[in-house]
Amino acid sequence: MRSLIKNQRGHIRTIEAFFAVVLLLSSITLFAKTQSTATDTNESLSSTAYSTLLSLDSDGKIGVLIENESWAEIKELVQTTLPLAAWFNLTVFDKNMVCLNEIPICTGSAVSDQITSLDYICAGINSNYAVYLVRLQVSAVD
């Protein structure tokens, strides 16, 4: 029993191990919280982009604007629907993945490194029923 009391190195090693475990668990907890925040931001941007395209295409308006090549009007509609602090880039492709808009439909350069991209399929209302792929990339200020 006296040898246990005199052996102080064992107690110090136990306390050291305890602090190491506390340090590891706290760093894992903080890292997991940081990752979930980034994921929440991406999901929020994706949801915003999808709801933007759905609201604009509720009556086939996107298809009509694409067929008329009204790129400036598409830009204005998307810009008014998204939040003010958001950056976007919209590209329209035909069924063969050929880019249809010659001019960029965007608002300057990206405001963040986190860019969410969403593909949306819509159809024209002409008698030829053309199918278009609209790719919307959105970024928001952190």
FENNOR-V608029 format. One record per residue. N is the residue number from 1. D_LAST is the distance of its C-alpha to the last C-alpha in whole Angstrom. Layout:
((N,D_LAST) (N,D_LAST))
This chain:
((1,60) (2,61) (3,59) (4,56) (5,56) (6,56) (7,54) (8,51) (9,49) (10,48) (11,47) (12,44) (13,43) (14,43) (15,41) (16,39) (17,38) (18,37) (19,34) (20,33) (21,33) (22,31) (23,28) (24,28) (25,27) (26,25) (27,23) (28,23) (29,22) (30,19) (31,18) (32,18) (33,16) (34,13) (35,14) (36,14) (37,11) (38,10) (39,13) (40,12) (41,9) (42,11) (43,14) (44,12) (45,11) (46,15) (47,17) (48,15) (49,17) (50,20) (51,21) (52,20) (53,23) (54,25) (55,25) (56,26) (57,28) (58,30) (59,33) (60,33) (61,31) (62,29) (63,33) (64,34) (65,32) (66,32) (67,36) (68,36) (69,33) (70,32) (71,28) (72,27) (73,28) (74,26) (75,23) (76,24) (77,24) (78,20) (79,19) (80,20) (81,19) (82,16) (83,13) (84,13) (85,10) (86,10) (87,12) (88,15) (89,18) (90,21) (91,24) (92,27) (93,30) (94,33) (95,35) (96,36) (97,32) (98,33) (99,30) (100,32) (101,29) (102,31) (103,28) (104,24) (105,23) (106,19) (107,17) (108,17) (109,15) (110,12) (111,8) (112,7) (113,9) (114,9) (115,11) (116,13) (117,17) (118,19) (119,23) (120,25) (121,29) (122,31) (123,34) (124,36) (125,39) (126,42) (127,45) (128,43) (129,40) (130,38) (131,35) (132,32) (133,28) (134,25) (135,22) (136,19) (137,16) (138,13) (139,9) (140,6) (141,4) (142,0))
